[in-house]
Amino acid sequence: EPEVTQTPSHQVTQMGQEVILRCVPISNHLYFYWYRQILGQKVEFLVSFYNNEISEKSEIFDDQFSVERPDGSNFTLKIRSTKLEDSAMYFCASNSILAGGVEYFGPGTRLTVT
Amino acid sequence: QKEVEQNSGPLSVPEGAIASLNCTYSDRVSQSFFWYRQYSGKSPELIMSIYSNGDKEDGRFTAQLNKASQYVSLLIRDSQPSDSATYLCAVKRETSGSRLTFGEGTQLTVNP
């Protein structure tokens, strides 16, 4: 069964460093998303991506964040200068419009900023 | 007002009982409704999706939707210890590419 994959599973970085989180969505899906979940809090939307551009972003997704689909399979989230409060689980999800808007989530990347 | 609000937990039921999870949402134009299960440290896993008023059954799970009351629920029959997890209610404005808005989740424990 197709699934969303994410790498790395855990990333530790120092404050101020840049990180890139990688995702491979399900191959025939057209919509891609990043969510994050701070420990003990709810899952929060960051950004959605469709047709090679951002379709929606939340207030969390400020100038330090960017997304890219560098090739036909990968979808990346870059955080330019990490802050302590960026420590969270980051989930990638993808959705096929044919699936009734159902989003399938990857296993997540745990980002720890020290 | 929270966009998606779930009944406060934690919820504890004995094995074999029915677990009832509730969710209300504030955005009247919401069209798609989902229940995800999340084990500690893991990603959300889809349990049910529902789009029309009424009930939808899938095995031991039944989702109920009432758009007029802006209410969606999930019933788990014959609860098993393996059902112990946090259940997330999520809504979407459309059936296509719009984002999911999650509630804070209800932690369910099924006691053997």
Chai-1 contact restraints between the chains, C-beta under 6 A:
chainA,res_idxA,chainB,res_idxB,connection_type,confidence,min_distance_angstrom,max_distance_angstrom,comment,restraint_id
A,Y31,B,G97,contact,1.0,0.0,6.0,A-B,restraint_1
A,K42,B,F102,contact,1.0,0.0,6.0,A-B,restraint_2
A,K42,B,E104,contact,1.0,0.0,6.0,A-B,restraint_3
A,V43,B,F102,contact,1.0,0.0,6.0,A-B,restraint_4
A,F45,B,R99,contact,1.0,0.0,6.0,A-B,restraint_5
A,S48,B,R99,contact,1.0,0.0,6.0,A-B,restraint_6
A,Y50,B,G97,contact,1.0,0.0,6.0,A-B,restraint_7
A,E56,B,R99,contact,1.0,0.0,6.0,A-B,restraint_8
A,F91,B,S43,contact,1.0,0.0,6.0,A-B,restraint_9
A,I97,B,S96,contact,1.0,0.0,6.0,A-B,restraint_10
A,G100,B,S49,contact,1.0,0.0,6.0,A-B,restraint_11
A,G100,B,T95,contact,1.0,0.0,6.0,A-B,restraint_12
A,G101,B,S32,contact,1.0,0.0,6.0,A-B,restraint_13
A,G101,B,K92,contact,1.0,0.0,6.0,A-B,restraint_14
A,G101,B,T95,contact,1.0,0.0,6.0,A-B,restraint_15
A,G101,B,S96,contact,1.0,0.0,6.0,A-B,restraint_16
A,V102,B,S49,contact,1.0,0.0,6.0,A-B,restraint_17
A,E103,B,L100,contact,1.0,0.0,6.0,A-B,restraint_18
A,F105,B,S43,contact,1.0,0.0,6.0,A-B,restraint_19
A,F105,B,P44,contact,1.0,0.0,6.0,A-B,restraint_20
A,P107,B,S43,contact,1.0,0.0,6.0,A-B,restraint_21
A,G108,B,S43,contact,1.0,0.0,6.0,A-B,restraint_22
